[in-house]
């Protein structure tokens, strides 16, 4: 297998499994609301806790990627997420919050480790496409989650979904092992001791800000990514709950619509990656994504309760294209303008602040829902934030 193809298979497999685990809470949220007394607003805070876990890893974990190698970092992340899934079995919402943090912590290595592998092996002329294919693992994991988890929870028990998710994490981590000798050769062999002081130094956000300031355009790209993540985080956290609570859709049907949204996101990421490569402008492609995300959020704000499930499926597909197709293009552009030898560090720094959007999106949606008791107002708020990248992307980053 060519090196670039092996790299893509490894990173996309890990990305898919990690994404599947992060979709566990959103896809069975209506059941958790009944089983452990959650409120719809609390669902957003639990999902945001997962993004907080990812942000914490991106602050301190980049050096760990260099020490272990990118493939080993992906494996360790999956095992951490598996521990979080096990903790979800405790029917007590603080335990669920901690579990979500662990799952987010385990998801985070997929970006810096994946970027390190792909940037070293992907052909330059197809880099945006290859990064986008790898990022298609995010909605692909959502497809599996939307189809399998609600059905499994209703057919057997919601705890059966935890056993299944844990098995996915363990099998994927084991499957990556044969690739470690191929892609972890450049790992750091000699390093300082891991002390509490070292970890405190790694958690200093000024390091990430300094890295972003090292290359023109990184701050604008990162701000845009945070806005895109705000919208995507809010949509993914509340899509199933919105369909069940506001449109009176069954859980299995809502999970199917969630899967349709994720499938559309897979094709959207690949197609937009091809478009960005053909146009030679990630900036223009991302600007189009911002307009599309704002438009579909406005449409959902005024979606009538009697619109019919067929219309919901069509709009779910459009929302997948509009909301979640930006990631690969942004990551490829960040890698392209990163300083030489600092791809992993720059990817971690950029995604760290992008994850602020993933945290604030579900929290902002939940806060708007609590204040207004209106899903319409919450979706309109998401539409406003989705428009903000247009100003940041107005100036083309210099190479």
C-alpha positions in Angstrom: 0.0 0.0 0.0 1.4 3.4 -0.9 2.5 5.5 2.1 -0.1 8.2 1.5 -2.9 5.7 1.3 -1.8 3.8 4.4 -1.6 7.2 6.2 -5.1 8.1 5.0 -6.6 4.7 6.0 -5.0 4.9 9.5 -6.0 8.5 10.3 -9.6 8.1 8.8 -10.2 4.9 10.8 -9.1 6.5 14.0 -11.1 9.7 13.2 -14.3 7.7 12.5 -14.1 5.7 15.7 -13.3 8.7 17.9 -16.2 10.6 16.3 -18.5 7.7 16.8 -17.8 7.9 20.6 -18.4 11.6 20.8 -21.9 11.1 19.2 -22.9 8.7 21.9 -24.5 11.3 24.2 -26.3 13.4 21.5 -27.9 10.4 19.8 -29.3 8.8 23.0 -29.9 12.1 24.8 -33.8 11.7 24.9 -33.3 8.4 26.7 -30.8 9.9 29.1 -33.3 12.7 29.8 -35.8 10.1 31.1 -33.3 7.7 32.7 -31.1 10.1 34.8 -33.3 13.2 34.9 -31.4 15.4 32.5 -33.0 18.5 31.0 -32.7 19.5 27.4 -30.5 22.4 28.3 -28.2 20.2 30.3 -27.5 18.1 27.2 -25.8 21.0 25.7 -23.5 21.4 28.7 -22.6 17.7 28.7 -21.7 17.9 25.0 -19.7 21.0 25.7 -17.8 19.2 28.4 -16.5 16.8 25.8 -15.1 19.7 23.8 -13.5 21.1 26.9 -11.8 17.7 27.3 -10.5 18.0 23.8 -9.3 21.6 24.4 -7.4 20.4 27.5 -5.6 17.8 25.5 -4.7 20.2 22.8 -3.1 22.5 25.4 -0.9 19.9 27.0 -0.9 16.9 24.7 1.1 18.0 21.7 4.4 17.1 23.4 2.9 13.7 24.2 2.2 13.2 20.5 5.9 13.8 19.8 7.0 11.5 22.6 4.7 8.5 21.7 4.4 9.0 18.0 1.2 9.9 16.2 -0.2 6.4 15.9 0.4 5.6 19.5 -1.3 8.9 20.4 -4.3 7.8 18.4 -4.5 4.5 20.2 -4.1 6.1 23.7 -6.9 8.5 22.8 -9.3 5.7 21.9 -8.5 3.9 25.2 -9.2 7.1 27.2 -12.5 7.6 25.4 -13.3 4.0 26.2 -12.8 4.7 29.9 -15.2 7.7 29.5 -17.8 5.4 27.9 -17.6 3.0 30.8 -18.2 5.9 33.3 -21.4 6.8 31.4 -22.9 3.7 33.0 -23.2 5.6 36.3 -26.7 7.2 36.2 -25.7 10.4 37.9 -25.2 13.6 35.8 -21.8 14.7 37.4 -20.4 11.3 36.4 -21.8 11.8 32.9 -20.1 15.2 32.7 -16.7 13.6 33.7 -17.3 10.8 31.2 -17.9 13.4 28.4 -14.6 15.2 29.3 -12.7 11.9 29.0 -14.4 11.1 25.7 -13.4 14.5 24.4 -9.9 14.1 25.7 -9.7 10.8 23.8 -11.0 12.4 20.6 -8.5 15.2 20.5 -5.3 13.4 19.3 -7.0 12.7 15.9 -6.3 16.2 14.7 -2.6 16.9 15.6 -1.6 13.2 15.1 -3.6 12.9 11.9 -2.2 16.2 10.5 1.4 15.1 11.3 0.9 11.8 9.4 -0.9 13.3 6.4 1.2 16.4 5.9 4.3 14.1 5.7 2.8 11.7 3.2 -0.1 13.4 1.2 0.8 14.6 -2.3 0.8 18.4 -2.3 -1.5 18.8 -5.3 -4.3 16.8 -3.6 -3.6 17.8 0.0 -7.0 19.6 0.6 -8.8 16.6 -0.8 -6.9 14.0 1.3 -7.4 16.1 4.5 -11.1 16.4 3.7 -11.4 12.6 3.1 -9.7 12.0 6.5 -12.1 14.6 8.1 -15.0 12.7 6.5 -14.4 10.2 9.3 -16.2 12.7 11.6 -19.6 12.5 9.9 -19.0 8.8 9.1 -18.8 8.1 12.8 -22.0 10.1 13.2 -23.7 7.9 10.6 -22.9 4.8 12.6 -23.9 6.4 15.8 -27.2 7.7 14.5 -28.2 4.3 12.9 -26.9 1.9 15.6 -27.1 3.6 19.0 -30.8 4.6 19.2 -31.9 1.3 17.7 -29.7 -0.7 20.1 -30.9 1.4 23.1 -34.5 0.8 22.3 -34.1 -2.9 21.3 -32.0 -4.0 24.3 -31.1 -1.3 26.8 -29.3 2.0 26.8 -26.4 0.4 28.6 -25.9 -2.0 25.7 -24.9 1.0 23.6 -22.0 1.5 26.1 -20.7 -2.0 25.6 -20.9 -1.6 21.9 -19.1 1.8 21.9 -16.4 0.4 24.1 -15.8 -2.5 21.8 -15.5 -0.1 18.8 -12.8 1.8 20.6 -10.8 -1.3 21.7 -11.0 -3.0 18.3 -9.9 0.2 16.4 -6.9 0.8 18.8 -5.8 -2.8 18.2 -6.2 -2.5 14.4 -3.8 0.5 14.3 -1.0 -1.4 16.0 0.6 -2.9 12.8 1.0 0.7 11.3 2.9 2.0 14.3 6.3 0.9 13.0 5.6 2.7 9.7 4.5 6.1 11.0 6.0 6.5 14.5 9.7 6.2 13.5 10.2 10.0 14.0 8.9 10.1 17.6 11.0 11.9 20.1 13.3 9.3 21.8 14.8 11.5 24.5 12.7 13.9 26.6 12.4 15.5 30.0 10.7 13.9 32.9 6.9 14.3 33.1 6.5 16.4 36.2 3.6 18.5 37.5 5.5 21.6 36.6 6.0 20.4 33.0 2.2 19.9 32.7 1.5 23.4 34.1 3.9 24.9 31.6 2.1 23.0 28.8 -1.3 24.3 29.9 -0.2 28.0 29.4 -2.4 29.3 26.6 0.2 31.9 25.7 2.2 29.2 24.0 -0.6 28.5 21.6 -1.1 32.1 20.9 2.6 32.6 20.1 2.4 29.7 17.7 -0.6 31.1 15.9 1.2 34.5 15.6 4.1 32.9 13.9 2.5 32.8 10.4 0.2 35.2 8.6 -3.4 34.1 8.3 -3.4 31.6 11.1 -5.4 33.9 13.5 -8.1 34.6 10.8 -8.4 30.9 9.9 -8.6 29.9 13.6 -11.3 32.5 14.3 -13.3 31.3 11.3 -12.9 27.7 12.5 -14.2 28.6 15.9 -17.4 30.2 14.3 -17.9 27.1 12.1 -17.4 24.9 15.2 -19.9 26.9 17.2 -22.6 26.2 14.6 -21.6 22.5 14.1 -21.4 21.9 17.9 -24.9 23.4 18.5 -26.4 21.5 15.6 -24.9 18.1 16.5 -25.7 18.5 20.2 -29.4 19.4 19.6 -30.5 17.9 16.3 -31.9 14.7 17.7 -33.4 16.3 20.8 -35.0 19.1 18.6 -36.7 16.6 16.3 -38.0 14.5 19.2 -39.1 17.4 21.5 -40.2 20.1 19.0 -41.3 18.1 15.9 -42.6 15.0 17.7 -40.4 12.6 15.8 -39.6 9.2 17.2 -36.1 8.5 18.5 -35.2 6.0 15.8 -36.5 8.3 13.1 -34.6 11.2 14.6 -31.5 9.0 14.7 -32.0 8.1 11.0 -32.3 11.8 10.1 -29.1 12.4 12.1 -27.4 9.8 10.0 -28.6 11.4 6.8 -27.1 14.6 7.9 -23.8 12.9 8.6 -23.8 11.1 5.3 -24.3 14.4 3.5 -21.4 15.7 5.5 -19.1 13.0 4.2 -19.8 13.8 0.6 -19.7 17.5 1.4 -16.2 17.4 2.8 -14.9 15.4 -0.1 -16.6 17.6 -2.7 -15.5 20.9 -1.0 -12.0 19.5 -0.8 -12.0 19.0 -4.5 -13.5 22.4 -5.1 -10.9 24.1 -2.9 -8.1 22.3 -4.8 -9.6 23.2 -8.2 -10.1 26.9 -7.2 -6.8 27.1 -5.4 -8.6 29.1 -2.7 -9.5 27.7 0.6 -10.7 31.2 1.7 -13.4 31.4 -1.0 -14.6 27.9 -0.3 -14.9 28.5 3.4 -16.8 31.8 2.8 -19.4 29.8 0.8 -19.7 27.4 3.7 -20.4 30.3 6.1 -23.2 31.5 4.0 -24.7 28.0 3.6 -24.5 27.4 7.4 -26.3 30.7 8.2 -29.0 30.0 5.6 -29.9 26.5 6.8 -30.0 27.6 10.4 -32.6 30.3 9.4 -34.6 27.6 7.6 -34.7 25.3 10.6 -35.7 28.3 12.9 -39.0 28.5 11.0 -39.5 24.8 10.3 -43.2 24.0 11.0 -44.1 21.0 13.2 -46.3 19.5 10.4 -43.6 19.7 7.7 -43.4 15.9 7.3 -40.6 13.5 7.8 -39.6 13.5 4.2 -38.9 17.2 4.3 -36.9 16.7 7.5 -34.7 14.2 5.7 -34.1 16.5 2.8 -33.2 19.4 5.1 -31.0 17.1 7.2 -29.0 16.3 4.1 -28.7 20.0 3.2 -27.7 20.8 6.7 -24.9 18.1 6.6 -23.5 19.8 3.5 -23.8 23.3 5.0 -22.8 22.8 8.6 -20.0 20.2 8.6 -18.1 20.3 5.4 -15.5 22.9 6.3 -13.1 21.0 8.6 -10.7 19.4 6.1 -10.2 22.5 4.1 -9.4 24.6 7.2 -7.0 22.0 8.5 -5.2 21.6 5.1 -4.9 25.4 4.9 -3.5 25.6 8.5 -1.0 22.9 7.6 0.0 24.7 4.4 0.9 27.9 6.1 2.4 26.4 9.2 6.1 27.1 9.9 8.4 24.4 8.7 8.7 21.6 11.3 5.8 22.8 13.4 2.8 21.2 11.7 1.7 19.3 14.8 2.1 22.3 17.1 0.3 24.7 14.7 -2.6 22.2 14.1 -3.0 21.7 17.9 -2.9 25.5 18.6 -5.4 26.3 15.8 -7.8 23.4 16.8 -7.5 24.4 20.5 -9.1 27.7 19.8 -11.4 26.2 17.3 -12.7 24.0 20.1 -13.8 27.0 22.0 -16.5 27.2 19.3 -17.4 23.5 20.0 -17.7 24.4 23.7 -19.7 27.7 23.2 -22.0 26.4 20.5 -23.9 23.8 22.7 -23.7 26.1 25.7 -24.9 29.1 23.8 -27.8 27.1 22.3 -28.7 25.8 25.8 -28.6 29.3 27.3 -30.8 30.7 24.5 -33.2 27.8 25.0 -33.3 28.4 28.7 -33.8 32.2 28.4 -36.4 32.2 25.6 -37.9 28.6 25.7 -37.6 28.8 21.9 -35.7 26.6 19.5 -36.3 29.3 16.9 -34.4 31.9 18.7 -31.6 29.4 19.4 -31.2 28.6 15.6 -31.3 32.3 14.7 -28.5 32.9 17.1 -26.5 30.1 15.4 -27.2 31.8 12.0 -25.7 35.1 13.2 -22.5 33.4 14.5 -22.2 31.5 11.2 -21.9 34.8 9.3 -18.9 36.1 11.3 -16.2 34.2 9.2 -17.1 36.3 6.2 -15.3 39.3 7.7 -12.3 37.2 8.9 -11.9 35.6 5.5 -12.0 38.8 3.6 -8.3 39.1 3.4 -6.4 36.3 1.7 -3.7 34.7 3.9 -0.3 35.1 2.4 1.7 32.0 1.7 
